Amino acid sequence: MAGNKLFQKLMTESKFINVKGKLMALSSPKVMGIINLTADSFYDGGKIKSDSDLLTKVEKMLEDGVDILDVGAYSSRPGATDIPMRDEWEAAVDGIDSILKHFPESVISIDTFRSTVAKGALEHGACIINDISGGNLDKGMYDLLSEVNAPYIMMHMKGNPQTMANLTDYNHLVSEIIDYFNAKVNELKSLGVKDIIIDPGFGFAKNKEQNYELLNKLSLLKILDVPMLCGVSRKSMIFKELEITPDQALNGTTALNMACLMNGASILRVHDVKEAKETIKLYEAMTKN
């Protein structure tokens, strides 16, 4: 009887996503490690120059306890250069193949807004789709989601990486973000998509002040009743506020990651896995009673 009550409590208090046919419980926050396969990313672009570089990075993240590896081959930093789809597809698929050959138990998400790239990544062993555009930049994404059983992370953004820096006008920032997600969650559920995760999109079509307003009111997004991913790692909202460089923004990242956890984040998307895992451990020590 006690076991049944515990199970029922776990089911009602936890969110689960289906990855590789297994349930991943988000009752304990998870860490998503960023794997950039492009030279154009704002912080660590160009650091992976070979297969050996990739595997070294992945091995370190796994040793540090990463839960999900987020593989991306398209830079989404503000003003980034557009990359041809074929180039993105080849880089992403080659990277996924290499990771799973050497670390077959890895849980991989594909960071792309292109349905063709997402489909290829899933066919090569990725099991989560992470879409910065929430389906807005490729209408084929929702068609794909209706056909595959893969968790879908959708971010709030206006425009695209080339234009979003100029699209920061809001009447009511948080209310508009909630309305955006509410409509999309309902649409996805109508298509049969079961595992939906939202990402409020820090730095995407939001200026520094708006990023901090969003962080301060982040708990309001709990009304959507879906898991939330937050990605603040080394972003300009940190290094511009502190007047430092992205290389110096780890301490600030840790501080804001704790704020995200305290306001409802289930997944932290980070460059630095060890520090994020430690942040979660301290958060759980603080909240376990």
C-alpha positions as a Python dict, from the first residue, in 0.01 Angstrom:
ca = {
    (1, 'M'): (0, 0, 0),
    (2, 'A'): (278, 242, 92),
    (3, 'G'): (451, 163, -235),
    (4, 'N'): (135, 239, -433),
    (5, 'K'): (94, 573, -256),
    (6, 'L'): (454, 661, -328),
    (7, 'F'): (411, 573, -695),
    (8, 'Q'): (92, 780, -719),
    (9, 'K'): (265, 1074, -553),
    (10, 'L'): (557, 1045, -794),
    (11, 'M'): (326, 1033, -1095),
    (12, 'T'): (130, 1340, -988),
    (13, 'E'): (432, 1549, -892),
    (14, 'S'): (667, 1452, -1173),
    (15, 'K'): (687, 1516, -1541),
    (16, 'F'): (820, 1237, -1760),
    (17, 'I'): (947, 1230, -2115),
    (18, 'N'): (992, 918, -2326),
    (19, 'V'): (1350, 887, -2451),
    (20, 'K'): (1458, 574, -2637),
    (21, 'G'): (1156, 391, -2500),
    (22, 'K'): (1245, 472, -2140),
    (23, 'L'): (1084, 725, -1910),
    (24, 'M'): (1308, 1011, -1798),
    (25, 'A'): (1167, 1168, -1481),
    (26, 'L'): (1204, 1543, -1460),
    (27, 'S'): (1114, 1553, -1089),
    (28, 'S'): (1489, 1592, -1046),
    (29, 'P'): (1616, 1861, -1285),
    (30, 'K'): (1832, 1746, -1574),
    (31, 'V'): (2134, 1894, -1748),
    (32, 'M'): (2154, 1934, -2126),
    (33, 'G'): (2509, 1981, -2254),
    (34, 'I'): (2564, 2204, -2557),
    (35, 'I'): (2754, 2044, -2846),
    (36, 'N'): (2816, 2312, -3110),
    (37, 'L'): (2932, 2177, -3445),
    (38, 'T'): (2957, 2522, -3601),
    (39, 'A'): (3235, 2778, -3595),
    (40, 'D'): (2987, 3064, -3558),
    (41, 'S'): (2851, 3018, -3205),
    (42, 'F'): (2892, 3308, -2963),
    (43, 'Y'): (3098, 3126, -2699),
    (44, 'D'): (3257, 2799, -2806),
    (45, 'G'): (3216, 2809, -3183),
    (46, 'G'): (3504, 2653, -3371),
    (47, 'K'): (3642, 2458, -3075),
    (48, 'I'): (3533, 2126, -3227),
    (49, 'K'): (3759, 2095, -3530),
    (50, 'S'): (3777, 1717, -3557),
    (51, 'D'): (3606, 1396, -3458),
    (52, 'S'): (3860, 1362, -3179),
    (53, 'D'): (3766, 1706, -3042),
    (54, 'L'): (3399, 1607, -3046),
    (55, 'L'): (3454, 1277, -2866),
    (56, 'T'): (3679, 1438, -2605),
    (57, 'K'): (3411, 1696, -2529),
    (58, 'V'): (3135, 1435, -2514),
    (59, 'E'): (3339, 1206, -2290),
    (60, 'K'): (3403, 1492, -2045),
    (61, 'M'): (3034, 1584, -2036),
    (62, 'L'): (2934, 1224, -1973),
    (63, 'E'): (3190, 1195, -1694),
    (64, 'D'): (3045, 1511, -1541),
    (65, 'G'): (2697, 1359, -1542),
    (66, 'V'): (2525, 1513, -1842),
    (67, 'D'): (2174, 1380, -1902),
    (68, 'I'): (2117, 1498, -2260),
    (69, 'L'): (2362, 1599, -2533),
    (70, 'D'): (2224, 1878, -2751),
    (71, 'V'): (2387, 1855, -3093),
    (72, 'G'): (2356, 2158, -3319),
    (73, 'A'): (2512, 2249, -3652),
    (74, 'Y'): (2339, 2584, -3709),
    (75, 'S'): (2443, 2891, -3512),
    (76, 'S'): (2143, 3074, -3367),
    (77, 'R'): (2331, 3363, -3207),
    (78, 'P'): (2193, 3709, -3296),
    (79, 'G'): (2302, 3802, -3647),
    (80, 'A'): (2445, 3461, -3726),
    (81, 'T'): (2509, 3369, -4088),
    (82, 'D'): (2251, 3141, -4246),
    (83, 'I'): (2383, 2791, -4313),
    (84, 'P'): (2264, 2580, -4609),
    (85, 'M'): (2043, 2293, -4501),
    (86, 'R'): (2266, 2029, -4661),
    (87, 'D'): (2568, 2152, -4467),
    (88, 'E'): (2373, 2149, -4141),
    (89, 'W'): (2233, 1802, -4212),
    (90, 'E'): (2573, 1648, -4289),
    (91, 'A'): (2747, 1801, -3988),
    (92, 'A'): (2469, 1704, -3747),
    (93, 'V'): (2430, 1348, -3872),
    (94, 'D'): (2806, 1286, -3883),
    (95, 'G'): (2836, 1414, -3527),
    (96, 'I'): (2550, 1198, -3400),
    (97, 'D'): (2690, 890, -3573),
    (98, 'S'): (3028, 944, -3412),
    (99, 'I'): (2887, 1001, -3064),
    (100, 'L'): (2666, 694, -3070),
    (101, 'K'): (2939, 474, -3215),
    (102, 'H'): (3161, 546, -2915),
    (103, 'F'): (2895, 623, -2650),
    (104, 'P'): (2588, 423, -2756),
    (105, 'E'): (2385, 492, -2441),
    (106, 'S'): (2395, 869, -2493),
    (107, 'V'): (2066, 1058, -2504),
    (108, 'I'): (2091, 1304, -2793),
    (109, 'S'): (1871, 1595, -2889),
    (110, 'I'): (1902, 1763, -3225),
    (111, 'D'): (1910, 2141, -3209),
    (112, 'T'): (1747, 2249, -3536),
    (113, 'F'): (1445, 2433, -3671),
    (114, 'R'): (1454, 2237, -3999),
    (115, 'S'): (1230, 1933, -4020),
    (116, 'T'): (1455, 1757, -4273),
    (117, 'V'): (1755, 1787, -4041),
    (118, 'A'): (1544, 1675, -3745),
    (119, 'K'): (1418, 1371, -3934),
    (120, 'G'): (1769, 1272, -4043),
    (121, 'A'): (1897, 1312, -3688),
    (122, 'L'): (1619, 1092, -3549),
    (123, 'E'): (1692, 827, -3810),
    (124, 'H'): (2057, 830, -3698),
    (125, 'G'): (1979, 789, -3329),
    (126, 'A'): (1881, 1125, -3182),
    (127, 'C'): (1564, 1100, -2974),
    (128, 'I'): (1465, 1461, -2888),
    (129, 'I'): (1400, 1763, -3111),
    (130, 'N'): (1503, 2107, -2984),
    (131, 'D'): (1352, 2376, -3208),
    (132, 'I'): (1434, 2742, -3144),
    (133, 'S'): (1143, 2853, -3363),
    (134, 'G'): (861, 2642, -3220),
    (135, 'G'): (774, 2533, -3572),
    (136, 'N'): (752, 2886, -3713),
    (137, 'L'): (1052, 2861, -3946),
    (138, 'D'): (958, 2525, -4100),
    (139, 'K'): (594, 2429, -4123),
    (140, 'G'): (703, 2071, -4190),
    (141, 'M'): (820, 2036, -3829),
    (142, 'Y'): (470, 1976, -3692),
    (143, 'D'): (400, 1724, -3967),
    (144, 'L'): (712, 1537, -3857),
    (145, 'L'): (612, 1552, -3492),
    (146, 'S'): (275, 1399, -3573),
    (147, 'E'): (455, 1100, -3723),
    (148, 'V'): (732, 1034, -3469),
    (149, 'N'): (731, 965, -3098),
    (150, 'A'): (995, 1216, -2989),
    (151, 'P'): (993, 1478, -2713),
    (152, 'Y'): (975, 1828, -2856),
    (153, 'I'): (1140, 2132, -2704),
    (154, 'M'): (1001, 2455, -2846),
    (155, 'M'): (1143, 2796, -2775),
    (156, 'H'): (985, 3138, -2780),
    (157, 'M'): (1140, 3358, -3047),
    (158, 'K'): (1025, 3618, -3295),
    (159, 'G'): (1173, 3635, -3644),
    (160, 'N'): (1492, 3438, -3702),
    (161, 'P'): (1854, 3460, -3582),
    (162, 'Q'): (1928, 3721, -3845),
    (163, 'T'): (1637, 3951, -3749),
    (164, 'M'): (1541, 3876, -3387),
    (165, 'A'): (1758, 4145, -3228),
    (166, 'N'): (1528, 4407, -3382),
    (167, 'L'): (1205, 4237, -3274),
    (168, 'T'): (1193, 4324, -2905),
    (169, 'D'): (869, 4523, -2888),
    (170, 'Y'): (613, 4377, -2647),
    (171, 'N'): (307, 4522, -2477),
    (172, 'H'): (319, 4264, -2198),
    (173, 'L'): (625, 4041, -2232),
    (174, 'V'): (539, 3746, -2008),
    (175, 'S'): (168, 3741, -2098),
    (176, 'E'): (257, 3732, -2467),
    (177, 'I'): (501, 3446, -2410),
    (178, 'I'): (238, 3250, -2217),
    (179, 'D'): (-20, 3308, -2491),
    (180, 'Y'): (236, 3198, -2754),
    (181, 'F'): (307, 2871, -2574),
    (182, 'N'): (-55, 2804, -2482),
    (183, 'A'): (-161, 2814, -2846),
    (184, 'K'): (126, 2594, -2958),
    (185, 'V'): (86, 2339, -2677),
    (186, 'N'): (-281, 2300, -2767),
    (187, 'E'): (-199, 2261, -3136),
    (188, 'L'): (70, 2001, -3068),
    (189, 'K'): (-156, 1804, -2836),
    (190, 'S'): (-422, 1799, -3108),
    (191, 'L'): (-161, 1638, -3336),
    (192, 'G'): (-92, 1369, -3077),
    (193, 'V'): (240, 1503, -2953),
    (194, 'K'): (277, 1378, -2596),
    (195, 'D'): (608, 1510, -2464),
    (196, 'I'): (625, 1889, -2493),
    (197, 'I'): (886, 2107, -2324),
    (198, 'I'): (892, 2485, -2339),
    (199, 'D'): (1196, 2715, -2349),
    (200, 'P'): (1123, 3084, -2278),
    (201, 'G'): (1411, 3186, -2506),
    (202, 'F'): (1645, 3404, -2306),
    (203, 'G'): (1827, 3632, -2549),
    (204, 'F'): (1602, 3552, -2843),
    (205, 'A'): (1405, 3862, -2949),
    (206, 'K'): (1455, 4000, -2598),
    (207, 'N'): (1691, 4271, -2479),
    (208, 'K'): (1887, 4256, -2153),
    (209, 'E'): (1618, 4422, -1943),
    (210, 'Q'): (1349, 4196, -2088),
    (211, 'N'): (1560, 3889, -2012),
    (212, 'Y'): (1573, 3986, -1645),
    (213, 'E'): (1202, 4067, -1636),
    (214, 'L'): (1136, 3722, -1781),
    (215, 'L'): (1365, 3555, -1529),
    (216, 'N'): (1200, 3740, -1241),
    (217, 'K'): (853, 3629, -1354),
    (218, 'L'): (953, 3286, -1484),
    (219, 'S'): (737, 3098, -1234),
    (220, 'L'): (426, 3236, -1407),
    (221, 'L'): (495, 2995, -1694),
    (222, 'K'): (407, 2706, -1462),
    (223, 'I'): (45, 2775, -1555),
    (224, 'L'): (115, 2595, -1884),
    (225, 'D'): (170, 2269, -1690),
    (226, 'V'): (453, 2140, -1909),
    (227, 'P'): (825, 2098, -1828),
    (228, 'M'): (1047, 2400, -1887),
    (229, 'L'): (1402, 2420, -2020),
    (230, 'C'): (1612, 2728, -1949),
    (231, 'G'): (1927, 2828, -2135),
    (232, 'V'): (2115, 3123, -1988),
    (233, 'S'): (2464, 2975, -2012),
    (234, 'R'): (2727, 3249, -2065),
    (235, 'K'): (2475, 3466, -2251),
    (236, 'S'): (2495, 3842, -2303),
    (237, 'M'): (2241, 3905, -2026),
    (238, 'I'): (2522, 3793, -1795),
    (239, 'F'): (2841, 3922, -1950),
    (240, 'K'): (2699, 4259, -2055),
    (241, 'E'): (2552, 4320, -1711),
    (242, 'L'): (2882, 4230, -1544),
    (243, 'E'): (3093, 4400, -1814),
    (244, 'I'): (3297, 4088, -1876),
    (245, 'T'): (3342, 3839, -2162),
    (246, 'P'): (3158, 3509, -2220),
    (247, 'D'): (3475, 3328, -2108),
    (248, 'Q'): (3438, 3496, -1769),
    (249, 'A'): (3065, 3432, -1729),
    (250, 'L'): (3060, 3093, -1555),
    (251, 'N'): (2996, 3235, -1208),
    (252, 'G'): (2712, 3448, -1341),
    (253, 'T'): (2573, 3145, -1525),
    (254, 'T'): (2564, 2945, -1203),
    (255, 'A'): (2382, 3225, -1022),
    (256, 'L'): (2114, 3253, -1289),
    (257, 'N'): (2083, 2876, -1324),
    (258, 'M'): (1988, 2862, -956),
    (259, 'A'): (1729, 3134, -1017),
    (260, 'C'): (1587, 2929, -1306),
    (261, 'L'): (1561, 2619, -1087),
    (262, 'M'): (1390, 2812, -809),
    (263, 'N'): (1137, 2940, -1063),
    (264, 'G'): (1045, 2605, -1215),
    (265, 'A'): (1309, 2492, -1466),
    (266, 'S'): (1324, 2116, -1523),
    (267, 'I'): (1621, 2123, -1762),
    (268, 'L'): (1927, 2348, -1769),
    (269, 'R'): (2095, 2385, -2109),
    (270, 'V'): (2460, 2463, -2042),
    (271, 'H'): (2816, 2469, -2167),
    (272, 'D'): (2953, 2364, -1827),
    (273, 'V'): (2799, 2040, -1707),
    (274, 'K'): (2984, 1983, -1379),
    (275, 'E'): (2890, 2323, -1239),
    (276, 'A'): (2526, 2283, -1345),
    (277, 'K'): (2504, 1941, -1178),
    (278, 'E'): (2646, 2093, -858),
    (279, 'T'): (2390, 2373, -877),
    (280, 'I'): (2109, 2118, -902),
    (281, 'K'): (2249, 1920, -609),
    (282, 'L'): (2250, 2231, -389),
    (283, 'Y'): (1902, 2329, -510),
    (284, 'E'): (1769, 1987, -418),
    (285, 'A'): (1938, 1999, -78),
    (286, 'M'): (1767, 2333, -18),
    (287, 'T'): (1421, 2215, -127),
    (288, 'K'): (1402, 1853, -11),
    (289, 'N'): (1222, 1933, 316),
}
